[in-house]
Amino acid sequence: METPGTYNITLRRGNTYRQLFEFQNSDESAMDLTGYTLKAQIRATKEQDGTLIETFTVSIPDPTDGKVYLSLTLSKMNALDASTRYWDMLITNPAGTSSETYVEGIVYIKPSVTVKT
């Protein structure tokens, strides 16, 4: 397994969140994600047994183009406390026999200043 990439995220309460990730093969072509399962979570610590804070919605509109979207709804974002947390994204092959953490990082959860009227 290769070392996961690092991507830190800043989330602002009062906003929705959506981020595109593009998976590529070693030759930089789009990775075909057909049949793969992806899961991404925010936890209080870097450990699997750390308190689960939230689970991202992971969507793959076209598995053949390697594009994956992570998102959190406004209600999920508003339920987060301002803090520093940790996240990663796990990808499991179609047979379910191999899982790898592809990206990980710190999540900075901040309050929003402007109030929607």
Short mmCIF file of the C-alpha atoms (twelve columns), coordinates in Angstrom:
data_MODEL
# 
_entry.id   MODEL 
# 
loop_
_atom_site.group_PDB 
_atom_site.id 
_atom_site.type_symbol 
_atom_site.label_atom_id 
_atom_site.label_alt_id 
_atom_site.label_comp_id 
_atom_site.label_asym_id 
_atom_site.label_seq_id 
_atom_site.Cartn_x 
_atom_site.Cartn_y 
_atom_site.Cartn_z 
_atom_site.pdbx_PDB_model_num 
ATOM 1   C CA . MET A 1   0.000   0.000  0.000   1 
ATOM 2   C CA . GLU A 2   1.227   3.460  -0.848  1 
ATOM 3   C CA . THR A 3   1.329   6.252  1.682   1 
ATOM 4   C CA . PRO A 4   -2.014  8.098  1.669   1 
ATOM 5   C CA . GLY A 5   -2.130  11.606 0.281   1 
ATOM 6   C CA . THR A 6   -2.774  14.431 2.719   1 
ATOM 7   C CA . TYR A 7   -5.653  16.865 2.264   1 
ATOM 8   C CA . ASN A 8   -6.729  19.117 5.122   1 
ATOM 9   C CA . ILE A 9   -10.313 20.364 5.112   1 
ATOM 10  C CA . THR A 10  -11.839 23.508 6.586   1 
ATOM 11  C CA . LEU A 11  -15.567 23.199 7.259   1 
ATOM 12  C CA . ARG A 12  -17.696 26.201 8.166   1 
ATOM 13  C CA . ARG A 13  -20.875 25.721 10.164  1 
ATOM 14  C CA . GLY A 14  -23.804 27.335 8.361   1 
ATOM 15  C CA . ASN A 15  -22.482 26.205 4.960   1 
ATOM 16  C CA . THR A 16  -22.856 23.048 2.930   1 
ATOM 17  C CA . TYR A 17  -19.742 21.145 1.880   1 
ATOM 18  C CA . ARG A 18  -18.903 19.458 -1.421  1 
ATOM 19  C CA . GLN A 19  -15.421 18.567 -2.628  1 
ATOM 20  C CA . LEU A 20  -14.225 16.782 -5.767  1 
ATOM 21  C CA . PHE A 21  -11.437 14.193 -5.612  1 
ATOM 22  C CA . GLU A 22  -9.973  12.655 -8.759  1 
ATOM 23  C CA . PHE A 23  -8.427  9.189  -8.556  1 
ATOM 24  C CA . GLN A 24  -5.708  8.409  -11.088 1 
ATOM 25  C CA . ASN A 25  -3.656  5.387  -12.092 1 
ATOM 26  C CA . SER A 26  0.152   5.565  -12.024 1 
ATOM 27  C CA . ASP A 27  0.115   6.694  -15.691 1 
ATOM 28  C CA . GLU A 28  -2.178  9.608  -14.663 1 
ATOM 29  C CA . SER A 29  -5.203  8.176  -16.491 1 
ATOM 30  C CA . ALA A 30  -8.547  8.198  -14.680 1 
ATOM 31  C CA . MET A 31  -8.959  5.251  -12.316 1 
ATOM 32  C CA . ASP A 32  -12.003 3.126  -13.128 1 
ATOM 33  C CA . LEU A 33  -13.923 2.929  -9.838  1 
ATOM 34  C CA . THR A 34  -16.592 0.539  -11.113 1 
ATOM 35  C CA . GLY A 35  -17.526 -1.789 -8.242  1 
ATOM 36  C CA . TYR A 36  -15.310 -0.025 -5.686  1 
ATOM 37  C CA . THR A 37  -16.724 1.091  -2.340  1 
ATOM 38  C CA . LEU A 38  -15.570 4.357  -0.790  1 
ATOM 39  C CA . LYS A 39  -16.183 5.571  2.735   1 
ATOM 40  C CA . ALA A 40  -15.016 8.746  4.481   1 
ATOM 41  C CA . GLN A 41  -15.456 9.694  8.117   1 
ATOM 42  C CA . ILE A 42  -14.535 12.431 10.570  1 
ATOM 43  C CA . ARG A 43  -13.338 11.229 13.973  1 
ATOM 44  C CA . ALA A 44  -12.238 12.928 17.181  1 
ATOM 45  C CA . THR A 45  -8.828  11.201 17.026  1 
ATOM 46  C CA . LYS A 46  -6.709  9.524  14.358  1 
ATOM 47  C CA . GLU A 47  -7.745  6.089  15.615  1 
ATOM 48  C CA . GLN A 48  -10.564 3.881  14.287  1 
ATOM 49  C CA . ASP A 49  -11.981 3.611  17.792  1 
ATOM 50  C CA . GLY A 50  -12.034 7.409  18.179  1 
ATOM 51  C CA . THR A 51  -15.459 8.971  18.562  1 
ATOM 52  C CA . LEU A 52  -17.229 9.132  15.199  1 
ATOM 53  C CA . ILE A 53  -18.138 12.767 14.543  1 
ATOM 54  C CA . GLU A 54  -19.699 12.487 11.077  1 
ATOM 55  C CA . THR A 55  -19.732 10.370 7.912   1 
ATOM 56  C CA . PHE A 56  -19.397 12.096 4.547   1 
ATOM 57  C CA . THR A 57  -21.788 11.292 1.740   1 
ATOM 58  C CA . VAL A 58  -19.623 9.808  -1.030  1 
ATOM 59  C CA . SER A 59  -20.937 9.940  -4.585  1 
ATOM 60  C CA . ILE A 60  -19.447 8.643  -7.819  1 
ATOM 61  C CA . PRO A 61  -21.567 9.967  -10.709 1 
ATOM 62  C CA . ASP A 62  -19.539 8.142  -13.414 1 
ATOM 63  C CA . PRO A 63  -17.259 5.415  -12.016 1 
ATOM 64  C CA . THR A 64  -15.140 5.315  -15.194 1 
ATOM 65  C CA . ASP A 65  -13.851 8.892  -14.863 1 
ATOM 66  C CA . GLY A 66  -12.278 8.502  -11.393 1 
ATOM 67  C CA . LYS A 67  -14.186 11.445 -9.913  1 
ATOM 68  C CA . VAL A 68  -15.524 11.186 -6.372  1 
ATOM 69  C CA . TYR A 69  -17.494 13.826 -4.467  1 
ATOM 70  C CA . LEU A 70  -17.557 14.145 -0.691  1 
ATOM 71  C CA . SER A 71  -20.359 16.198 0.790   1 
ATOM 72  C CA . LEU A 72  -22.090 17.192 4.003   1 
ATOM 73  C CA . THR A 73  -25.566 18.689 4.186   1 
ATOM 74  C CA . LEU A 74  -26.322 21.966 5.941   1 
ATOM 75  C CA . SER A 75  -27.974 20.135 8.848   1 
ATOM 76  C CA . LYS A 76  -24.907 17.919 9.310   1 
ATOM 77  C CA . MET A 77  -22.605 20.931 9.108   1 
ATOM 78  C CA . ASN A 78  -24.647 22.838 11.696  1 
ATOM 79  C CA . ALA A 79  -24.425 19.895 14.097  1 
ATOM 80  C CA . LEU A 80  -20.611 20.081 14.166  1 
ATOM 81  C CA . ASP A 81  -18.846 21.780 17.055  1 
ATOM 82  C CA . ALA A 82  -16.003 24.169 16.277  1 
ATOM 83  C CA . SER A 83  -12.903 22.030 16.776  1 
ATOM 84  C CA . THR A 84  -10.034 20.216 15.118  1 
ATOM 85  C CA . ARG A 85  -10.761 16.650 14.030  1 
ATOM 86  C CA . TYR A 86  -9.344  14.013 11.661  1 
ATOM 87  C CA . TRP A 87  -10.627 12.362 8.504   1 
ATOM 88  C CA . ASP A 88  -9.697  9.812  5.881   1 
ATOM 89  C CA . MET A 89  -11.141 8.073  2.844   1 
ATOM 90  C CA . LEU A 90  -11.057 4.286  2.567   1 
ATOM 91  C CA . ILE A 91  -11.436 2.556  -0.798  1 
ATOM 92  C CA . THR A 92  -12.290 -1.137 -1.044  1 
ATOM 93  C CA . ASN A 93  -11.842 -3.173 -4.227  1 
ATOM 94  C CA . PRO A 94  -14.860 -4.789 -5.941  1 
ATOM 95  C CA . ALA A 95  -14.090 -8.226 -4.446  1 
ATOM 96  C CA . GLY A 96  -13.989 -6.752 -0.930  1 
ATOM 97  C CA . THR A 97  -10.589 -8.350 -0.352  1 
ATOM 98  C CA . SER A 98  -8.432  -5.219 -0.187  1 
ATOM 99  C CA . SER A 99  -8.942  -1.812 1.403   1 
ATOM 100 C CA . GLU A 100 -6.611  1.177  1.340   1 
ATOM 101 C CA . THR A 101 -6.657  4.632  2.851   1 
ATOM 102 C CA . TYR A 102 -6.069  6.896  -0.147  1 
ATOM 103 C CA . VAL A 103 -6.272  10.307 1.483   1 
ATOM 104 C CA . GLU A 104 -6.243  11.602 5.048   1 
ATOM 105 C CA . GLY A 105 -5.961  14.856 6.894   1 
ATOM 106 C CA . ILE A 106 -7.070  17.259 9.547   1 
ATOM 107 C CA . VAL A 107 -10.557 18.773 9.630   1 
ATOM 108 C CA . TYR A 108 -10.830 22.305 10.962  1 
ATOM 109 C CA . ILE A 109 -14.422 23.048 11.932  1 
ATOM 110 C CA . LYS A 110 -15.070 26.769 12.240  1 
ATOM 111 C CA . PRO A 111 -18.116 28.885 12.947  1 
ATOM 112 C CA . SER A 112 -19.599 31.014 10.196  1 
ATOM 113 C CA . VAL A 113 -19.697 34.757 10.831  1 
ATOM 114 C CA . THR A 114 -22.468 35.832 8.459   1 
ATOM 115 C CA . VAL A 115 -25.998 34.778 9.362   1 
ATOM 116 C CA . LYS A 116 -28.418 33.798 6.589   1 
ATOM 117 C CA . THR A 117 -31.593 35.836 6.787   1 
# 
